[in-house]
Amino acid sequence: MKFNKRSRILWSIFTLGLIVQVLQLTIIGCSHTSPYYHPDIPTSAKQNIVTENTLHYRILLLGDGGQPKQDEPVLKTLKAWAQKTPEKTSIVFLGDNMYPDGMTEQRQHEASMRLGPQIEVVQSTNTHGLFIPGNHDWTNGKKEGYRALLAQEKYINNALSHSPKFLPQGGSPGPVVLELPKSTPIVRIIVLDTQWWLHQHEKPKKSTEKIIAELKAALDTELPVIVVGHHPLQSYGIHGGFYDWKSHLFPARIAKKWLWVPVPIVGSLYPLVRWHLVRSDQDLNGARNKNMVSQLNAAFSTAKKTPLLIYASGHEHSLQVLKGDVTDYLLVSGLASSEKATEVSHGDNTLFAHQHTGFMVVDFLTNGKVLLRVVEPGSKEVLFHHWLK
């Protein structure tokens, strides 16, 4: 009798949990494995537009390329775009240039495999290439992060010819100001090392007050500004708390993508615990991350003179174009490696989102207009274009 009663209780708990799981997954929804466009985006924005005849300067933005597979498709596509007008092009690699732990002594022999394919794109096209650091380049927060970062900086600087090659230098948080093209600048790039804010071990000393004061001064310009840093200020990916139904039902795929082992109910514990209890500073709700985002946004809100303010990042392994609050646009271009795709949702300010490899192109034209494009490897390379205002 007691056994039957206990069984009924356990069965009731399981049934209740299953109902909660079904309701939860219904609310969570799916990742955008097909491109998402804001309802107000016209059909014409889903096509390419030719600008080569009126191009003044082009910035190619992509991050998280540190685990390329052989003949990585996104790097092939990147090379094709860099070859179009190499003398008018800069490629900015937005961090996590070498997985999984940066250039530690134990991993230095992997540099040609991890960094090499990215460097080769720059070398073979004779384009200007700029690498900035991400959390994995700092060994994802481990003690040897600073030494690994300096080793990567030296490696990249020795490999490339066009300066600047790796910024900020020497593990500095920045900001570092770069104006392009050098002869007649039409855009100001401000480089930040956002992992410096989150790293808890050895690093160069600099007060956050000084960083923000220098950032405000750098934003005081009549040129359009692109601020580049590895970590996003806003995201609808996993670092912003989004996990789709597959992550809840098949949690082992977080470790290995091929592990399709269903673990209902219990599988939801990882995303819930990570977001609400054991908060990572690599996520937007981590204490250090929240502080950094708050201070950077406060600085960006002072940029009254700047005609166009873009913040571009990687970190999330997806493509997102967001309308900003204190910046005009937030770009997340963090999928330069086919091995690393993670789920992405959307919000009211999402103009475009896709869980797919690719990069972003910002064209500054001779008539003063600025065009953004999202490019992915495949038969239809340009999935989205948007005139930036």
Solvent accessible surface area in square Angstrom, and as a share of the most:
residue,aa,sasa,rsa
1,M,185,0.82
2,K,166,0.70
3,F,146,0.61
4,N,79,0.40
5,K,120,0.51
6,R,139,0.51
7,S,45,0.29
8,R,141,0.51
9,I,89,0.45
10,L,108,0.54
11,W,170,0.60
12,S,66,0.42
13,I,107,0.54
14,F,91,0.38
15,T,49,0.28
16,L,114,0.57
17,G,18,0.17
18,L,72,0.36
19,I,93,0.47
20,V,85,0.49
21,Q,7,0.03
22,V,86,0.49
23,L,106,0.53
24,Q,41,0.18
25,L,30,0.15
26,T,103,0.60
27,I,148,0.75
28,I,41,0.21
29,G,25,0.24
30,C,86,0.52
31,S,8,0.05
32,H,33,0.15
33,T,82,0.48
34,S,76,0.49
35,P,47,0.30
36,Y,36,0.14
37,Y,42,0.16
38,H,40,0.18
39,P,111,0.70
40,D,118,0.61
41,I,23,0.12
42,P,78,0.49
43,T,99,0.58
44,S,73,0.47
45,A,7,0.05
46,K,57,0.24
47,Q,91,0.40
48,N,79,0.40
49,I,55,0.28
50,V,117,0.67
51,T,6,0.03
52,E,57,0.26
53,N,147,0.75
54,T,57,0.33
55,L,3,0.02
56,H,57,0.25
57,Y,12,0.05
58,R,0,0.00
59,I,0,0.00
60,L,0,0.00
61,L,0,0.00
62,L,1,0.00
63,G,2,0.02
64,D,0,0.00
65,G,2,0.02
66,G,0,0.00
67,Q,55,0.25
68,P,15,0.09
69,K,90,0.38
70,Q,165,0.73
71,D,98,0.51
72,E,5,0.02
73,P,49,0.31
74,V,0,0.00
75,L,10,0.05
76,K,123,0.52
77,T,12,0.07
78,L,0,0.00
79,K,53,0.23
80,A,44,0.34
81,W,3,0.01
82,A,0,0.00
83,Q,99,0.44
84,K,93,0.39
85,T,19,0.11
86,P,39,0.25
87,E,128,0.57
88,K,72,0.31
89,T,1,0.01
90,S,1,0.00
91,I,0,0.00
92,V,1,0.01
93,F,3,0.01
94,L,0,0.00
95,G,0,0.00
96,D,2,0.01
97,N,1,0.01
98,M,0,0.00
99,Y,4,0.02
100,P,47,0.29
101,D,28,0.15
102,G,0,0.00
103,M,7,0.03
104,T,9,0.06
105,E,148,0.66
106,Q,135,0.60
107,R,69,0.25
108,Q,84,0.37
109,H,142,0.63
110,E,22,0.10
111,A,2,0.02
112,S,79,0.51
113,M,105,0.47
114,R,39,0.14
115,L,0,0.00
116,G,19,0.19
117,P,44,0.28
118,Q,2,0.01
119,I,8,0.04
120,E,72,0.32
121,V,3,0.02
122,V,5,0.03
123,Q,99,0.44
124,S,60,0.39
125,T,11,0.06
126,N,100,0.51
127,T,0,0.00
128,H,21,0.10
129,G,0,0.00
130,L,1,0.01
131,F,0,0.00
132,I,0,0.00
133,P,1,0.01
134,G,0,0.00
135,N,4,0.02
136,H,37,0.16
137,D,0,0.00
138,W,0,0.00
139,T,0,0.00
140,N,68,0.35
141,G,24,0.23
142,K,98,0.41
143,K,145,0.61
144,E,56,0.25
145,G,0,0.00
146,Y,41,0.16
147,R,143,0.52
148,A,3,0.02
149,L,0,0.00
150,L,64,0.32
151,A,26,0.20
152,Q,0,0.00
153,E,20,0.09
154,K,138,0.58
155,Y,76,0.29
156,I,0,0.00
157,N,49,0.25
158,N,114,0.58
159,A,33,0.26
160,L,11,0.05
161,S,91,0.59
162,H,74,0.33
163,S,63,0.41
164,P,28,0.17
165,K,37,0.16
166,F,2,0.01
167,L,10,0.05
168,P,2,0.01
169,Q,116,0.52
170,G,30,0.28
171,G,1,0.01
172,S,34,0.22
173,P,1,0.01
174,G,2,0.02
175,P,19,0.12
176,V,43,0.25
177,V,66,0.38
178,L,18,0.09
179,E,51,0.23
180,L,7,0.04
181,P,24,0.15
182,K,138,0.59
183,S,99,0.64
184,T,81,0.47
185,P,51,0.32
186,I,35,0.18
187,V,0,0.00
188,R,42,0.15
189,I,1,0.00
190,I,0,0.00
191,V,0,0.00
192,L,0,0.00
193,D,1,0.00
194,T,0,0.00
195,Q,1,0.01
196,W,13,0.05
197,W,19,0.07
198,L,7,0.03
199,H,4,0.02
200,Q,114,0.51
201,H,72,0.32
202,E,97,0.43
203,K,57,0.24
204,P,37,0.23
205,K,201,0.85
206,K,51,0.22
207,S,58,0.37
208,T,36,0.21
209,E,126,0.57
210,K,111,0.47
211,I,0,0.00
212,I,18,0.09
213,A,59,0.46
214,E,58,0.26
215,L,0,0.00
216,K,85,0.36
217,A,68,0.53
218,A,8,0.06
219,L,2,0.01
220,D,87,0.45
221,T,12,0.07
222,E,131,0.59
223,L,43,0.21
224,P,25,0.16
225,V,0,0.00
226,I,0,0.00
227,V,0,0.00
228,V,0,0.00
229,G,0,0.00
230,H,0,0.00
231,H,0,0.00
232,P,3,0.02
233,L,15,0.07
234,Q,58,0.26
235,S,7,0.04
236,Y,49,0.19
237,G,0,0.00
238,I,26,0.13
239,H,22,0.10
240,G,24,0.23
241,G,28,0.27
242,F,29,0.12
243,Y,13,0.05
244,D,2,0.01
245,W,85,0.30
246,K,40,0.17
247,S,11,0.07
248,H,6,0.03
249,L,39,0.20
250,F,33,0.14
251,P,26,0.16
252,A,33,0.26
253,R,43,0.16
254,I,84,0.42
255,A,82,0.64
256,K,107,0.45
257,K,89,0.38
258,W,177,0.62
259,L,49,0.24
260,W,125,0.44
261,V,76,0.44
262,P,86,0.54
263,V,50,0.28
264,P,56,0.35
265,I,57,0.29
266,V,90,0.52
267,G,3,0.03
268,S,6,0.04
269,L,99,0.49
270,Y,86,0.33
271,P,6,0.04
272,L,75,0.37
273,V,50,0.29
274,R,44,0.16
275,W,58,0.20
276,H,104,0.47
277,L,135,0.67
278,V,109,0.63
279,R,125,0.46
280,S,38,0.24
281,D,28,0.15
282,Q,29,0.13
283,D,0,0.00
284,L,32,0.16
285,N,18,0.09
286,G,1,0.01
287,A,79,0.61
288,R,104,0.38
289,N,2,0.01
290,K,106,0.45
291,N,73,0.37
292,M,0,0.00
293,V,19,0.11
294,S,69,0.45
295,Q,52,0.23
296,L,0,0.00
297,N,43,0.22
298,A,57,0.44
299,A,0,0.00
300,F,2,0.01
301,S,49,0.31
302,T,62,0.36
303,A,21,0.17
304,K,174,0.74
305,K,103,0.44
306,T,16,0.09
307,P,77,0.48
308,L,9,0.05
309,L,8,0.04
310,I,0,0.00
311,Y,2,0.01
312,A,0,0.00
313,S,0,0.00
314,G,0,0.00
315,H,7,0.03
316,E,2,0.01
317,H,25,0.11
318,S,1,0.01
319,L,0,0.00
320,Q,0,0.00
321,V,0,0.00
322,L,0,0.00
323,K,85,0.36
324,G,15,0.14
325,D,143,0.74
326,V,58,0.33
327,T,5,0.03
328,D,42,0.22
329,Y,2,0.01
330,L,11,0.06
331,L,1,0.00
332,V,2,0.01
333,S,0,0.00
334,G,0,0.00
335,L,0,0.00
336,A,1,0.01
337,S,0,0.00
338,S,40,0.26
339,E,86,0.39
340,K,46,0.19
341,A,26,0.20
342,T,19,0.11
343,E,18,0.08
344,V,0,0.00
345,S,24,0.15
346,H,78,0.35
347,G,13,0.13
348,D,139,0.72
349,N,35,0.18
350,T,1,0.00
351,L,20,0.10
352,F,0,0.00
353,A,0,0.00
354,H,8,0.04
355,Q,40,0.18
356,H,64,0.28
357,T,15,0.08
358,G,0,0.00
359,F,0,0.00
360,M,0,0.00
361,V,0,0.00
362,V,0,0.00
363,D,0,0.00
364,F,6,0.03
365,L,11,0.05
366,T,91,0.53
367,N,98,0.50
368,G,63,0.61
369,K,112,0.48
370,V,13,0.07
371,L,0,0.00
372,L,0,0.00
373,R,2,0.01
374,V,0,0.00
375,V,0,0.00
376,E,5,0.02
377,P,25,0.16
378,G,54,0.52
379,S,130,0.84
380,K,97,0.41
381,E,60,0.27
382,V,6,0.03
383,L,16,0.08
384,F,0,0.00
385,H,20,0.09
386,H,42,0.19
387,W,82,0.29
388,L,14,0.07
389,K,178,0.76
